[in-house]
Amino acid sequence: MKKTAILLSVFCVLALANSAKAISTEESTSETYLINHGHSQELSRIVNMQKKQINAEGSPKLRETWIGAPVRIIKKVFGYFDPCADDENFGENTIAHPEAL
């Protein structure tokens, strides 16, 4: 009986010690953690963008420039013929979150 109690208490101590070493979700999705573990700058940007969308925070546009009418027309024509053209708006959509009840 004593052996079972001692083994059970040792097991509980080891289980608690391992759970104390675990990292939090906030830490594992931070920019420095992702870059230090071999991920790219783009992945950390996308992760931060997703966290902002989940928390219903606005995300600033990456590039705010004025585009004249001729350039806009050329881009629309080019986009019509090539639907895979990059419009530099990846992940920049706005999601409307309903208010909490």
C-alpha positions in Angstrom: 0.0 0.0 0.0 2.8 2.4 0.9 4.5 1.7 -2.5 1.3 2.5 -4.4 0.9 5.8 -2.5 4.6 6.8 -3.0 4.4 5.9 -6.7 1.2 7.8 -7.1 2.6 10.9 -5.3 5.8 10.8 -7.5 3.6 10.5 -10.6 1.5 13.5 -9.5 4.6 15.6 -8.8 6.1 14.8 -12.2 2.8 15.5 -14.0 2.6 18.9 -12.3 6.2 19.8 -13.1 5.7 19.0 -16.8 2.6 21.2 -17.0 4.4 24.1 -15.4 7.0 24.0 -18.3 4.4 24.3 -21.0 4.1 27.5 -22.9 1.0 29.5 -23.3 -0.9 30.1 -26.5 -0.1 33.8 -26.5 3.6 33.0 -26.2 3.6 30.4 -28.9 1.9 32.8 -31.4 4.2 35.8 -30.6 6.3 37.2 -33.4 9.7 36.6 -31.7 8.8 32.9 -30.8 7.8 32.1 -34.4 10.9 33.7 -35.9 13.2 32.1 -33.3 11.7 28.7 -34.2 12.5 29.0 -37.9 9.3 30.5 -39.3 9.3 33.4 -41.7 8.4 37.0 -41.3 5.4 36.5 -43.5 4.0 33.7 -41.3 4.3 35.8 -38.2 2.5 38.7 -40.0 -0.3 36.3 -41.0 -0.6 34.9 -37.5 -0.8 38.5 -36.1 -3.4 39.4 -38.7 -5.5 36.4 -37.8 -5.3 37.2 -34.1 -6.4 40.8 -34.9 -9.4 39.4 -36.9 -10.4 37.1 -34.1 -10.3 39.9 -31.6 -12.3 42.2 -33.9 -9.4 44.7 -34.2 -8.9 46.7 -37.3 -5.7 46.0 -39.3 -4.0 48.8 -41.1 -3.4 48.3 -44.8 0.1 47.4 -45.7 0.4 49.9 -48.4 -1.8 53.0 -48.6 -1.2 54.7 -52.0 -3.3 56.8 -54.3 -3.9 55.1 -57.6 -4.9 57.2 -60.6 -7.7 56.3 -63.0 -5.4 55.0 -65.8 -3.5 52.7 -63.5 -6.8 51.4 -62.0 -8.2 50.7 -65.5 -5.1 48.9 -66.6 -5.1 46.8 -63.4 -8.7 45.9 -63.9 -8.1 44.8 -67.5 -5.1 42.8 -66.5 -7.1 41.2 -63.6 -9.8 40.3 -66.1 -7.4 38.4 -68.2 -5.3 37.0 -65.3 -7.5 36.3 -62.3 -4.5 35.0 -60.4 -2.8 38.5 -60.4 -1.6 39.6 -57.0 -3.7 42.5 -55.7 -1.6 42.8 -52.4 -4.6 42.3 -50.3 -4.0 38.8 -49.0 -5.7 38.4 -45.6 -6.8 42.1 -45.5 -10.5 41.3 -45.6 -12.8 42.7 -42.9 -15.0 40.3 -40.9 -18.0 41.7 -39.2 -18.4 40.2 -35.7 -21.8 40.2 -34.2 -22.1 41.9 -30.8 -22.0 39.7 -27.8 -25.4 38.8 -26.4 
